[in-house]
Amino acid sequence: MNRELACPLWEFSVNLYCQPGIEALCLQLQDEQQVPITLLLFICWLDCNGKTAAPEALTKLLGSTTAWHQQVVQPLRAARRWIKLQAPLDELQTECREQIKTAELAAERWELQRLEQQTSGWRQGAPAPQLPRLRDYLATSQVAPPLVARALALLQGAL
């Protein structure tokens, strides 16, 4: 796929991730609760854009990128983090880590583009700024209720 093609979900994700407190929240959910950041951002986008489908369709869609995430994104992240722990890094190691980071971001972008493409036929409803699907997803992922409440408040404030 041409990298220059617009991907509203990617743009939404980058803009939201850059908001104060969102990066730290996303990393906490990813590292402590095993919630993929890409899925968290995707579900926020769905709620904010009012895209609707049957719950089974959403569940199937969320599972459609699991193998990619496990086999590509996670190993790249693990490699990048491992190299960072080897500090001090020489120039070549630093360059290698940056190239891995670029590949990791490209893999995440592909994942989000795939998710977005698969929602093109979904009905357009009213935006849901209270993020009900995200609340349900985090609860289903067994995230503790206080963290769910904090995440929703922070994300709603950033949108």
Residue, then its C-alpha position, 0 to 999 in steps of 0.5 A: m500500500n502506498r504510504e502516502l494514502a490518507c489514513p484518518l485513523w492513523e492521523f487520529s491516533v497520532n494526534l490523540y497519543c500526543q495529548p498530555g497524559i495519553e502516552a503514559l496511559c497507553l503504555q501502562l495499559q499495554d505493559e501492565q494490562q496487555v491492552p494493545i495500544t492500536l486496538l485502544l486507539f481504534i476503538c476510541w476512533l470508532d466511538c468518536n466517529g459513530k461507526t456502528a456494527a453488530p458486536e460480533a463484527l467488532t469482535k471478529l475485526l479486533g481479532s483480525t490483526t492479532a497474528w500480525h500484532q503478535q508476530v510482527v509488532q511485539p517482536l519489534r517492540a521487544a527488540r527496540r526495548w532490549i537494545k535501549l537497556q544495553a546503554p550506553l549505546d554506540e552510534l551504530q546501535t542507536e541507529c539500529r534501534e531507530q530503524i527498528k522503531t521506524a519499522e515498529l511504527a510502520a507495522e502499527r500503521w499497517e494494523l490501523q489501516r487494515l482495521e480502518q479499511q474493514t470498517s468502510g461499510w459500517r453504518q455511520g451513527a452519532p458520535a459517542p464521546q463517552l466511549p462506551r465501546l472502549r469502556d466495554y473493551l477495557a472491562t472485557s480485558q479485565v482492566a481494574p475498574p479504577l483504571v478504566a475510569r481513569a482511562l476514560a476520563l483522560l481520553q474523553g478530556a483529550l478528545 
